[in-house]
Amino acid sequence: MIIGLTSDEMARTSRRRPVRDFKSRSEKLRSVVQICFGIGDVRITKIDDQCGPSIYEDFDYIVVSPETLPMAEKINRMRAKKNLKPLQISMIEYQMAEDSIRISSTRISEGKIDRHGKVLSALDALFYI
């Protein structure tokens, strides 16, 4: 399994909050994949642009969010121009918090919700962060 993870530079330009460094995020991601899916053989590759290696490497699938679906479709058009087989696109829906707003790392780091989507009160947030 190959997982693309945004570079520090790309992650910082798309967020208003501080972002953990690539190494820390990569180690955490590897741990989550192992614990949640039992997959230990994972290659995490750094993505420096919206397409990453998907426009030139031999991949079978791409997993995207509703927000990144148009980019996956664009990637397939770019692959077709290079005579590469199209990627099978799997779109994963957002997970919603108790307040019906999607769970995001930004909302978690701002103390608005916990990582399970539970809405935090101002007092909860002081102890959670």
A tleap script that builds the chain and sets N, CA, C and O, in Angstrom:
source leaprc.protein.ff14SB
mol = sequence {
  NMET ILE ILE GLY LEU THR SER ASP GLU MET
  ALA ARG THR SER ARG ARG ARG PRO VAL ARG
  ASP PHE LYS SER ARG SER GLU LYS LEU ARG
  SER VAL VAL GLN ILE CYS PHE GLY ILE GLY
  ASP VAL ARG ILE THR LYS ILE ASP ASP GLN
  CYS GLY PRO SER ILE TYR GLU ASP PHE ASP
  TYR ILE VAL VAL SER PRO GLU THR LEU PRO
  MET ALA GLU LYS ILE ASN ARG MET ARG ALA
  LYS LYS ASN LEU LYS PRO LEU GLN ILE SER
  MET ILE GLU TYR GLN MET ALA GLU ASP SER
  ILE ARG ILE SER SER THR ARG ILE SER GLU
  GLY LYS ILE ASP ARG HIE GLY LYS VAL LEU
  SER ALA LEU ASP ALA LEU PHE TYR CILE
}
set mol.1.N position { 0.848 -1.168 0.000 }
set mol.1.CA position { 0.000 0.000 0.000 }
set mol.1.C position { 0.896 1.234 0.000 }
set mol.1.O position { 1.877 1.311 0.739 }
set mol.2.N position { 0.537 2.184 -0.836 }
set mol.2.CA position { 1.258 3.455 -0.902 }
set mol.2.C position { 0.280 4.553 -0.516 }
set mol.2.O position { -0.822 4.642 -1.058 }
set mol.3.N position { 0.697 5.384 0.423 }
set mol.3.CA position { -0.147 6.489 0.883 }
set mol.3.C position { 0.599 7.791 0.643 }
set mol.3.O position { 1.756 7.939 1.038 }
set mol.4.N position { -0.072 8.731 -0.008 }
set mol.4.CA position { 0.501 10.054 -0.212 }
set mol.4.C position { 0.159 10.951 0.964 }
set mol.4.O position { -0.990 11.012 1.399 }
set mol.5.N position { 1.165 11.645 1.472 }
set mol.5.CA position { 0.991 12.566 2.599 }
set mol.5.C position { 1.598 13.904 2.206 }
set mol.5.O position { 2.722 13.956 1.706 }
set mol.6.N position { 0.866 14.974 2.428 }
set mol.6.CA position { 1.340 16.294 2.005 }
set mol.6.C position { 2.644 16.680 2.690 }
set mol.6.O position { 2.867 16.380 3.863 }
set mol.7.N position { 3.490 17.349 1.929 }
set mol.7.CA position { 4.753 17.866 2.463 }
set mol.7.C position { 4.447 18.952 3.488 }
set mol.7.O position { 3.325 19.452 3.563 }
set mol.8.N position { 5.452 19.307 4.272 }
set mol.8.CA position { 5.277 20.377 5.260 }
set mol.8.C position { 4.821 21.665 4.585 }
set mol.8.O position { 3.915 22.342 5.070 }
set mol.9.N position { 5.454 21.999 3.463 }
set mol.9.CA position { 5.135 23.249 2.769 }
set mol.9.C position { 3.690 23.256 2.278 }
set mol.9.O position { 2.969 24.237 2.460 }
set mol.10.N position { 3.278 22.164 1.661 }
set mol.10.CA position { 1.915 22.089 1.133 }
set mol.10.C position { 0.893 22.099 2.270 }
set mol.10.O position { -0.151 22.743 2.161 }
set mol.11.N position { 1.186 21.397 3.345 }
set mol.11.CA position { 0.267 21.352 4.485 }
set mol.11.C position { 0.117 22.738 5.116 }
set mol.11.O position { -0.981 23.124 5.516 }
set mol.12.N position { 1.208 23.475 5.201 }
set mol.12.CA position { 1.148 24.805 5.835 }
set mol.12.C position { 0.377 25.817 4.994 }
set mol.12.O position { -0.304 26.686 5.539 }
set mol.13.N position { 0.481 25.711 3.668 }
set mol.13.CA position { -0.202 26.690 2.822 }
set mol.13.C position { -1.711 26.479 2.794 }
set mol.13.O position { -2.458 27.396 2.456 }
set mol.14.N position { -2.162 25.281 3.147 }
set mol.14.CA position { -3.604 25.013 3.088 }
set mol.14.C position { -4.285 25.080 4.456 }
set mol.14.O position { -5.468 24.762 4.575 }
set mol.15.N position { -3.547 25.491 5.484 }
set mol.15.CA position { -4.132 25.551 6.830 }
set mol.15.C position { -3.765 26.849 7.526 }
set mol.15.O position { -2.716 27.439 7.266 }
set mol.16.N position { -4.652 27.284 8.418 }
set mol.16.CA position { -4.412 28.515 9.178 }
set mol.16.C position { -3.669 28.232 10.478 }
set mol.16.O position { -3.186 29.157 11.131 }
set mol.17.N position { -3.577 26.974 10.852 }
set mol.17.CA position { -3.004 26.606 12.142 }
set mol.17.C position { -1.636 25.962 11.949 }
set mol.17.O position { -1.287 25.563 10.838 }
set mol.18.N position { -0.863 25.860 13.022 }
set mol.18.CA position { 0.419 25.148 12.921 }
set mol.18.C position { 0.190 23.684 12.537 }
set mol.18.O position { -0.811 23.080 12.922 }
set mol.19.N position { 1.118 23.132 11.785 }
set mol.19.CA position { 1.016 21.752 11.308 }
set mol.19.C position { 2.239 20.979 11.798 }
set mol.19.O position { 3.361 21.484 11.753 }
set mol.20.N position { 2.015 19.755 12.265 }
set mol.20.CA position { 3.143 18.910 12.670 }
set mol.20.C position { 4.017 18.624 11.454 }
set mol.20.O position { 3.547 18.642 10.316 }
set mol.21.N position { 5.298 18.361 11.713 }
set mol.21.CA position { 6.225 18.093 10.614 }
set mol.21.C position { 5.904 16.759 9.939 }
set mol.21.O position { 5.225 15.904 10.507 }
set mol.22.N position { 6.407 16.603 8.718 }
set mol.22.CA position { 6.115 15.423 7.899 }
set mol.22.C position { 6.467 14.133 8.629 }
set mol.22.O position { 5.684 13.183 8.617 }
set mol.23.N position { 7.629 14.090 9.261 }
set mol.23.CA position { 8.069 12.865 9.946 }
set mol.23.C position { 7.072 12.463 11.027 }
set mol.23.O position { 6.702 11.293 11.117 }
set mol.24.N position { 6.633 13.412 11.845 }
set mol.24.CA position { 5.663 13.113 12.913 }
set mol.24.C position { 4.336 12.641 12.333 }
set mol.24.O position { 3.757 11.665 12.808 }
set mol.25.N position { 3.853 13.344 11.296 }
set mol.25.CA position { 2.578 12.962 10.679 }
set mol.25.C position { 2.684 11.595 10.013 }
set mol.25.O position { 1.745 10.801 10.060 }
set mol.26.N position { 3.830 11.325 9.394 }
set mol.26.CA position { 4.050 10.048 8.727 }
set mol.26.C position { 4.057 8.894 9.734 }
set mol.26.O position { 3.437 7.857 9.498 }
set mol.27.N position { 4.752 9.075 10.846 }
set mol.27.CA position { 4.801 8.034 11.882 }
set mol.27.C position { 3.414 7.773 12.461 }
set mol.27.O position { 3.038 6.622 12.681 }
set mol.28.N position { 2.660 8.829 12.705 }
set mol.28.CA position { 1.307 8.683 13.245 }
set mol.28.C position { 0.411 7.962 12.237 }
set mol.28.O position { -0.352 7.072 12.614 }
set mol.29.N position { 0.497 8.336 10.978 }
set mol.29.CA position { -0.303 7.700 9.931 }
set mol.29.C position { 0.019 6.214 9.825 }
set mol.29.O position { -0.886 5.384 9.744 }
set mol.30.N position { 1.295 5.881 9.825 }
set mol.30.CA position { 1.724 4.482 9.749 }
set mol.30.C position { 1.153 3.690 10.926 }
set mol.30.O position { 0.691 2.562 10.752 }
set mol.31.N position { 1.185 4.273 12.104 }
set mol.31.CA position { 0.656 3.624 13.307 }
set mol.31.C position { -0.851 3.396 13.201 }
set mol.31.O position { -1.341 2.320 13.542 }
set mol.32.N position { -1.579 4.394 12.733 }
set mol.32.CA position { -3.037 4.277 12.593 }
set mol.32.C position { -3.396 3.197 11.577 }
set mol.32.O position { -4.312 2.409 11.813 }
set mol.33.N position { -2.691 3.151 10.459 }
set mol.33.CA position { -2.967 2.133 9.434 }
set mol.33.C position { -2.709 0.734 9.999 }
set mol.33.O position { -3.467 -0.199 9.734 }
set mol.34.N position { -1.642 0.597 10.772 }
set mol.34.CA position { -1.322 -0.703 11.379 }
set mol.34.C position { -2.388 -1.106 12.401 }
set mol.34.O position { -2.868 -2.239 12.385 }
set mol.35.N position { -2.753 -0.187 13.283 }
set mol.35.CA position { -3.715 -0.492 14.351 }
set mol.35.C position { -5.123 -0.708 13.794 }
set mol.35.O position { -5.793 -1.676 14.155 }
set mol.36.N position { -5.563 0.180 12.929 }
set mol.36.CA position { -6.954 0.128 12.450 }
set mol.36.C position { -7.192 -0.902 11.349 }
set mol.36.O position { -8.273 -1.486 11.267 }
set mol.37.N position { -6.193 -1.126 10.508 }
set mol.37.CA position { -6.400 -1.997 9.350 }
set mol.37.C position { -5.498 -3.226 9.333 }
set mol.37.O position { -5.650 -4.096 8.476 }
set mol.38.N position { -4.557 -3.303 10.279 }
set mol.38.CA position { -3.655 -4.443 10.337 }
set mol.38.C position { -2.687 -4.512 9.173 }
set mol.38.O position { -2.186 -5.584 8.836 }
set mol.39.N position { -2.423 -3.365 8.555 }
set mol.39.CA position { -1.519 -3.321 7.400 }
set mol.39.C position { -0.198 -2.708 7.848 }
set mol.39.O position { -0.137 -1.530 8.200 }
set mol.40.N position { 0.850 -3.513 7.829 }
set mol.40.CA position { 2.155 -3.033 8.263 }
set mol.40.C position { 3.063 -2.642 7.117 }
set mol.40.O position { 3.992 -1.854 7.298 }
set mol.41.N position { 2.802 -3.186 5.935 }
set mol.41.CA position { 3.641 -2.920 4.770 }
set mol.41.C position { 3.104 -1.699 4.031 }
set mol.41.O position { 2.363 -1.820 3.055 }
set mol.42.N position { 3.492 -0.524 4.514 }
set mol.42.CA position { 2.984 0.740 3.972 }
set mol.42.C position { 4.159 1.609 3.548 }
set mol.42.O position { 5.118 1.784 4.299 }
set mol.43.N position { 4.075 2.151 2.335 }
set mol.43.CA position { 5.051 3.145 1.884 }
set mol.43.C position { 4.347 4.493 1.898 }
set mol.43.O position { 3.324 4.676 1.239 }
set mol.44.N position { 4.896 5.423 2.643 }
set mol.44.CA position { 4.316 6.767 2.696 }
set mol.44.C position { 5.203 7.672 1.855 }
set mol.44.O position { 6.398 7.819 2.110 }
set mol.45.N position { 4.584 8.273 0.848 }
set mol.45.CA position { 5.328 9.125 -0.071 }
set mol.45.C position { 4.904 10.583 0.119 }
set mol.45.O position { 3.735 10.882 0.360 }
set mol.46.N position { 5.867 11.464 0.006 }
set mol.46.CA position { 5.617 12.894 0.206 }
set mol.46.C position { 4.985 13.490 -1.047 }
set mol.46.O position { 5.458 13.263 -2.161 }
set mol.47.N position { 3.924 14.245 -0.856 }
set mol.47.CA position { 3.245 14.915 -1.966 }
set mol.47.C position { 3.554 16.410 -1.890 }
set mol.47.O position { 3.276 17.067 -0.887 }
set mol.48.N position { 4.134 16.928 -2.970 }
set mol.48.CA position { 4.498 18.343 -3.027 }
set mol.48.C position { 3.561 19.169 -3.894 }
set mol.48.O position { 3.663 20.395 -3.935 }
set mol.49.N position { 2.638 18.488 -4.596 }
set mol.49.CA position { 1.671 19.189 -5.438 }
set mol.49.C position { 0.363 18.400 -5.428 }
set mol.49.O position { 0.292 17.333 -4.819 }
set mol.50.N position { -0.659 18.906 -6.087 }
set mol.50.CA position { -1.981 18.277 -6.019 }
set mol.50.C position { -2.039 16.891 -6.643 }
set mol.50.O position { -2.906 16.095 -6.283 }
set mol.51.N position { -1.147 16.587 -7.561 }
set mol.51.CA position { -1.185 15.285 -8.250 }
set mol.51.C position { -0.268 14.251 -7.627 }
set mol.51.O position { -0.565 13.057 -7.662 }
set mol.52.N position { 0.837 14.692 -7.061 }
set mol.52.CA position { 1.798 13.742 -6.523 }
set mol.52.C position { 2.281 12.794 -7.609 }
set mol.52.O position { 2.279 13.150 -8.787 }
set mol.53.N position { 2.697 11.587 -7.224 }
set mol.53.CA position { 3.212 10.636 -8.211 }
set mol.53.C position { 2.118 9.930 -9.013 }
set mol.53.O position { 2.415 9.097 -9.870 }
set mol.54.N position { 0.866 10.257 -8.742 }
set mol.54.CA position { -0.251 9.543 -9.385 }
set mol.54.C position { -0.333 9.756 -10.891 }
set mol.54.O position { -1.018 8.997 -11.576 }
set mol.55.N position { 0.340 10.760 -11.419 }
set mol.55.CA position { 0.262 11.003 -12.865 }
set mol.55.C position { 1.361 10.289 -13.647 }
set mol.55.O position { 1.375 10.335 -14.877 }
set mol.56.N position { 2.286 9.627 -12.941 }
set mol.56.CA position { 3.331 8.912 -13.669 }
set mol.56.C position { 3.656 7.526 -13.111 }
set mol.56.O position { 4.333 6.751 -13.786 }
set mol.57.N position { 3.196 7.187 -11.904 }
set mol.57.CA position { 3.477 5.855 -11.355 }
set mol.57.C position { 2.327 4.893 -11.638 }
set mol.57.O position { 1.204 5.312 -11.919 }
set mol.58.N position { 2.625 3.603 -11.561 }
set mol.58.CA position { 1.650 2.556 -11.855 }
set mol.58.C position { 0.834 2.232 -10.605 }
set mol.58.O position { 1.180 1.328 -9.845 }
set mol.59.N position { -0.238 2.969 -10.403 }
set mol.59.CA position { -1.148 2.734 -9.286 }
set mol.59.C position { -2.447 2.149 -9.814 }
set mol.59.O position { -2.753 2.256 -11.001 }
set mol.60.N position { -3.207 1.531 -8.919 }
set mol.60.CA position { -4.506 0.969 -9.290 }
set mol.60.C position { -5.668 1.810 -8.779 }
set mol.60.O position { -6.666 1.988 -9.477 }
set mol.61.N position { -5.535 2.328 -7.558 }
set mol.61.CA position { -6.636 3.030 -6.895 }
set mol.61.C position { -6.172 4.373 -6.361 }
set mol.61.O position { -4.989 4.599 -6.104 }
set mol.62.N position { -7.148 5.252 -6.203 }
set mol.62.CA position { -6.922 6.498 -5.487 }
set mol.62.C position { -8.142 6.711 -4.598 }
set mol.62.O position { -9.283 6.599 -5.046 }
set mol.63.N position { -7.881 7.018 -3.337 }
set mol.63.CA position { -8.956 7.258 -2.373 }
set mol.63.C position { -9.000 8.754 -2.114 }
set mol.63.O position { -7.985 9.371 -1.791 }
set mol.64.N position { -10.187 9.331 -2.258 }
set mol.64.CA position { -10.336 10.783 -2.162 }
set mol.64.C position { -11.529 11.147 -1.288 }
set mol.64.O position { -12.373 10.310 -0.968 }
set mol.65.N position { -11.572 12.407 -0.918 }
set mol.65.CA position { -12.731 12.968 -0.221 }
set mol.65.C position { -13.627 13.634 -1.271 }
set mol.65.O position { -13.209 13.796 -2.417 }
set mol.66.N position { -14.846 14.019 -0.898 }
set mol.66.CA position { -15.686 14.751 -1.862 }
set mol.66.C position { -14.979 16.005 -2.391 }
set mol.66.O position { -15.151 16.383 -3.549 }
set mol.67.N position { -14.191 16.634 -1.537 }
set mol.67.CA position { -13.486 17.857 -1.903 }
set mol.67.C position { -12.401 17.609 -2.958 }
set mol.67.O position { -12.148 18.469 -3.801 }
set mol.68.N position { -11.763 16.437 -2.912 }
set mol.68.CA position { -10.660 16.161 -3.836 }
set mol.68.C position { -11.056 15.277 -5.022 }
set mol.68.O position { -10.206 14.927 -5.841 }
set mol.69.N position { -12.329 14.917 -5.119 }
set mol.69.CA position { -12.805 14.107 -6.248 }
set mol.69.C position { -12.502 14.757 -7.605 }
set mol.69.O position { -12.023 14.060 -8.500 }
set mol.70.N position { -12.760 16.060 -7.801 }
set mol.70.CA position { -12.448 16.660 -9.106 }
set mol.70.C position { -10.968 16.522 -9.489 }
set mol.70.O position { -10.648 16.365 -10.667 }
set mol.71.N position { -10.070 16.578 -8.505 }
set mol.71.CA position { -8.644 16.423 -8.806 }
set mol.71.C position { -8.346 14.998 -9.262 }
set mol.71.O position { -7.537 14.802 -10.169 }
set mol.72.N position { -8.981 14.003 -8.655 }
set mol.72.CA position { -8.777 12.610 -9.077 }
set mol.72.C position { -9.240 12.419 -10.522 }
set mol.72.O position { -8.600 11.708 -11.296 }
set mol.73.N position { -10.343 13.051 -10.875 }
set mol.73.CA position { -10.835 12.966 -12.253 }
set mol.73.C position { -9.854 13.637 -13.220 }
set mol.73.O position { -9.626 13.145 -14.325 }
set mol.74.N position { -9.283 14.753 -12.796 }
set mol.74.CA position { -8.270 15.438 -13.607 }
set mol.74.C position { -7.021 14.560 -13.750 }
set mol.74.O position { -6.426 14.488 -14.825 }
set mol.75.N position { -6.636 13.902 -12.669 }
set mol.75.CA position { -5.481 12.995 -12.710 }
set mol.75.C position { -5.712 11.902 -13.745 }
set mol.75.O position { -4.804 11.568 -14.507 }
set mol.76.N position { -6.913 11.344 -13.779 }
set mol.76.CA position { -7.202 10.300 -14.771 }
set mol.76.C position { -7.115 10.833 -16.201 }
set mol.76.O position { -6.660 10.124 -17.098 }
set mol.77.N position { -7.546 12.072 -16.417 }
set mol.77.CA position { -7.415 12.665 -17.759 }
set mol.77.C position { -5.932 12.833 -18.127 }
set mol.77.O position { -5.537 12.590 -19.267 }
set mol.78.N position { -5.130 13.246 -17.158 }
set mol.78.CA position { -3.693 13.414 -17.392 }
set mol.78.C position { -3.027 12.060 -17.653 }
set mol.78.O position { -2.143 11.953 -18.503 }
set mol.79.N position { -3.455 11.027 -16.920 }
set mol.79.CA position { -2.915 9.677 -17.127 }
set mol.79.C position { -3.266 9.171 -18.525 }
set mol.79.O position { -2.444 8.532 -19.181 }
set mol.80.N position { -4.479 9.456 -18.977 }
set mol.80.CA position { -4.909 9.006 -20.310 }
set mol.80.C position { -4.008 9.608 -21.392 }
set mol.80.O position { -3.661 8.931 -22.359 }
set mol.81.N position { -3.635 10.868 -21.230 }
set mol.81.CA position { -2.751 11.519 -22.203 }
set mol.81.C position { -1.372 10.870 -22.241 }
set mol.81.O position { -0.662 10.960 -23.242 }
set mol.82.N position { -0.997 10.212 -21.139 }
set mol.82.CA position { 0.303 9.534 -21.061 }
set mol.82.C position { 0.171 8.032 -21.310 }
set mol.82.O position { 1.108 7.266 -21.083 }
set mol.83.N position { -1.014 7.626 -21.783 }
set mol.83.CA position { -1.298 6.209 -22.052 }
set mol.83.C position { -1.156 5.322 -20.818 }
set mol.83.O position { -0.744 4.166 -20.918 }
set mol.84.N position { -1.497 5.867 -19.666 }
set mol.84.CA position { -1.525 5.087 -18.425 }
set mol.84.C position { -2.964 4.693 -18.136 }
set mol.84.O position { -3.891 5.434 -18.464 }
set mol.85.N position { -3.156 3.536 -17.525 }
set mol.85.CA position { -4.512 3.090 -17.205 }
set mol.85.C position { -5.125 4.034 -16.171 }
set mol.85.O position { -4.415 4.566 -15.318 }
set mol.86.N position { -6.437 4.243 -16.246 }
set mol.86.CA position { -7.086 5.124 -15.270 }
set mol.86.C position { -7.068 4.495 -13.880 }
set mol.86.O position { -7.077 3.273 -13.729 }
set mol.87.N position { -7.041 5.350 -12.888 }
set mol.87.CA position { -7.120 4.889 -11.504 }
set mol.87.C position { -8.576 4.633 -11.154 }
set mol.87.O position { -9.458 5.381 -11.574 }
set mol.88.N position { -8.828 3.594 -10.398 }
set mol.88.CA position { -10.170 3.397 -9.860 }
set mol.88.C position { -10.301 4.376 -8.704 }
set mol.88.O position { -9.490 4.369 -7.779 }
set mol.89.N position { -11.325 5.219 -8.762 }
set mol.89.CA position { -11.515 6.257 -7.749 }
set mol.89.C position { -12.497 5.770 -6.695 }
set mol.89.O position { -13.616 5.364 -7.007 }
set mol.90.N position { -12.057 5.817 -5.439 }
set mol.90.CA position { -12.933 5.494 -4.308 }
set mol.90.C position { -13.097 6.759 -3.480 }
set mol.90.O position { -12.128 7.278 -2.925 }
set mol.91.N position { -14.325 7.249 -3.401 }
set mol.91.CA position { -14.584 8.450 -2.618 }
set mol.91.C position { -15.114 8.051 -1.244 }
set mol.91.O position { -16.076 7.290 -1.130 }
set mol.92.N position { -14.483 8.567 -0.225 }
set mol.92.CA position { -14.886 8.316 1.152 }
set mol.92.C position { -15.626 9.552 1.656 }
set mol.92.O position { -15.108 10.667 1.590 }
set mol.93.N position { -16.826 9.345 2.154 }
set mol.93.CA position { -17.616 10.464 2.680 }
set mol.93.C position { -16.976 11.008 3.961 }
set mol.93.O position { -16.262 10.298 4.669 }
set mol.94.N position { -17.248 12.265 4.233 }
set mol.94.CA position { -16.774 12.874 5.466 }
set mol.94.C position { -17.464 12.233 6.663 }
set mol.94.O position { -18.607 11.786 6.567 }
set mol.95.N position { -16.766 12.193 7.781 }
set mol.95.CA position { -17.361 11.753 9.039 }
set mol.95.C position { -17.860 13.003 9.756 }
set mol.95.O position { -17.132 13.988 9.878 }
set mol.96.N position { -19.084 12.959 10.221 }
set mol.96.CA position { -19.682 14.122 10.856 }
set mol.96.C position { -19.561 14.047 12.378 }
set mol.96.O position { -19.627 12.975 12.979 }
set mol.97.N position { -19.384 15.212 12.968 }
set mol.97.CA position { -19.356 15.332 14.425 }
set mol.97.C position { -20.796 15.393 14.933 }
set mol.97.O position { -21.745 15.392 14.148 }
set mol.98.N position { -20.942 15.445 16.248 }
set mol.98.CA position { -22.271 15.526 16.866 }
set mol.98.C position { -23.095 16.691 16.330 }
set mol.98.O position { -24.322 16.616 16.264 }
set mol.99.N position { -22.410 17.769 15.948 }
set mol.99.CA position { -23.100 18.970 15.483 }
set mol.99.C position { -23.365 18.950 13.974 }
set mol.99.O position { -23.754 19.967 13.399 }
set mol.100.N position { -23.157 17.802 13.337 }
set mol.100.CA position { -23.386 17.608 11.898 }
set mol.100.C position { -22.426 18.391 11.009 }
set mol.100.O position { -22.681 18.565 9.817 }
set mol.101.N position { -21.335 18.859 11.582 }
set mol.101.CA position { -20.262 19.486 10.812 }
set mol.101.C position { -19.137 18.467 10.752 }
set mol.101.O position { -18.899 17.747 11.721 }
set mol.102.N position { -18.441 18.399 9.621 }
set mol.102.CA position { -17.455 17.330 9.457 }
set mol.102.C position { -16.318 17.414 10.481 }
set mol.102.O position { -15.914 18.491 10.922 }
set mol.103.N position { -15.831 16.238 10.832 }
set mol.103.CA position { -14.679 16.134 11.721 }
set mol.103.C position { -13.448 16.541 10.916 }
set mol.103.O position { -13.243 16.064 9.800 }
set mol.104.N position { -12.639 17.419 11.481 }
set mol.104.CA position { -11.404 17.834 10.813 }
set mol.104.C position { -10.329 18.071 11.864 }
set mol.104.O position { -10.624 18.373 13.020 }
set mol.105.N position { -9.087 17.931 11.445 }
set mol.105.CA position { -7.982 18.163 12.377 }
set mol.105.C position { -7.963 19.615 12.846 }
set mol.105.O position { -7.533 19.896 13.965 }
set mol.106.N position { -8.422 20.534 12.006 }
set mol.106.CA position { -8.475 21.938 12.414 }
set mol.106.C position { -9.465 22.128 13.554 }
set mol.106.O position { -9.148 22.792 14.541 }
set mol.107.N position { -10.651 21.558 13.434 }
set mol.107.CA position { -11.654 21.688 14.500 }
set mol.107.C position { -11.173 21.021 15.787 }
set mol.107.O position { -11.454 21.503 16.885 }
set mol.108.N position { -10.452 19.920 15.648 }
set mol.108.CA position { -9.918 19.238 16.829 }
set mol.108.C position { -8.859 20.107 17.494 }
set mol.108.O position { -8.893 20.299 18.709 }
set mol.109.N position { -7.910 20.639 16.707 }
set mol.109.CA position { -6.835 21.452 17.281 }
set mol.109.C position { -7.349 22.766 17.855 }
set mol.109.O position { -6.729 23.330 18.757 }
set mol.110.N position { -8.475 23.261 17.344 }
set mol.110.CA position { -9.076 24.480 17.893 }
set mol.110.C position { -9.885 24.199 19.152 }
set mol.110.O position { -10.386 25.127 19.787 }
set mol.111.N position { -10.017 22.910 19.523 }
set mol.111.CA position { -10.751 22.547 20.732 }
set mol.111.C position { -12.259 22.595 20.578 }
set mol.111.O position { -12.982 22.624 21.574 }
set mol.112.N position { -12.747 22.604 19.335 }
set mol.112.CA position { -14.197 22.631 19.106 }
set mol.112.C position { -14.816 21.248 19.271 }
set mol.112.O position { -15.950 21.121 19.734 }
set mol.113.N position { -14.062 20.203 18.887 }
set mol.113.CA position { -14.526 18.821 19.011 }
set mol.113.C position { -13.347 17.954 19.440 }
set mol.113.O position { -12.190 18.361 19.337 }
set mol.114.N position { -13.662 16.751 19.925 }
set mol.114.CA position { -12.579 15.800 20.153 }
set mol.114.C position { -12.416 14.954 18.894 }
set mol.114.O position { -13.155 15.138 17.927 }
set mol.115.N position { -11.469 14.041 18.896 }
set mol.115.CA position { -11.194 13.287 17.664 }
set mol.115.C position { -12.283 12.294 17.303 }
set mol.115.O position { -12.250 11.697 16.227 }
set mol.116.N position { -13.255 12.114 18.200 }
set mol.116.CA position { -14.394 11.240 17.916 }
set mol.116.C position { -15.617 12.035 17.452 }
set mol.116.O position { -16.656 11.452 17.142 }
set mol.117.N position { -15.491 13.366 17.405 }
set mol.117.CA position { -16.589 14.199 16.937 }
set mol.117.C position { -17.494 14.721 18.033 }
set mol.117.O position { -18.529 15.325 17.751 }
set mol.118.N position { -17.111 14.494 19.286 }
set mol.118.CA position { -17.905 15.013 20.407 }
set mol.118.C position { -17.641 16.510 20.518 }
set mol.118.O position { -16.491 16.948 20.567 }
set mol.119.N position { -18.711 17.281 20.557 }
set mol.119.CA position { -18.582 18.732 20.687 }
set mol.119.C position { -18.099 19.045 22.097 }
set mol.119.O position { -18.641 18.538 23.079 }
set mol.120.N position { -17.070 19.889 22.182 }
set mol.120.CA position { -16.484 20.234 23.470 }
set mol.120.C position { -16.973 21.589 23.947 }
set mol.120.O position { -17.109 22.525 23.158 }
set mol.121.N position { -17.233 21.686 25.230 }
set mol.121.CA position { -17.552 22.985 25.824 }
set mol.121.C position { -16.240 23.744 25.981 }
set mol.121.O position { -15.165 23.169 25.813 }
set mol.122.N position { -16.323 25.018 26.300 }
set mol.122.CA position { -15.115 25.819 26.496 }
set mol.122.C position { -14.257 25.210 27.602 }
set mol.122.O position { -13.030 25.202 27.498 }
set mol.123.N position { -14.883 24.707 28.648 }
set mol.123.CA position { -14.150 24.090 29.755 }
set mol.123.C position { -13.501 22.779 29.305 }
set mol.123.O position { -12.342 22.517 29.627 }
set mol.124.N position { -14.247 21.955 28.558 }
set mol.124.CA position { -13.685 20.707 28.023 }
set mol.124.C position { -12.446 21.003 27.183 }
set mol.124.O position { -11.433 20.312 27.282 }
set mol.125.N position { -12.543 22.031 26.364 }
set mol.125.CA position { -11.466 22.358 25.435 }
set mol.125.C position { -10.170 22.689 26.170 }
set mol.125.O position { -9.085 22.373 25.683 }
set mol.126.N position { -10.274 23.319 27.333 }
set mol.126.CA position { -9.077 23.648 28.106 }
set mol.126.C position { -8.297 22.396 28.490 }
set mol.126.O position { -7.066 22.406 28.505 }
set mol.127.N position { -9.001 21.341 28.793 }
set mol.127.CA position { -8.355 20.106 29.230 }
set mol.127.C position { -8.015 19.180 28.071 }
set mol.127.O position { -7.164 18.301 28.214 }
set mol.128.N position { -8.658 19.361 26.938 }
set mol.128.CA position { -8.474 18.453 25.809 }
set mol.128.C position { -7.220 18.779 25.009 }
set mol.128.O position { -6.499 17.874 24.587 }
set mol.129.N position { -6.961 20.044 24.801 }
set mol.129.CA position { -5.858 20.454 23.912 }
set mol.129.C position { -4.516 20.175 24.536 }
set mol.129.O position { -3.483 20.456 23.929 }
savepdb mol mol.pdb
quit
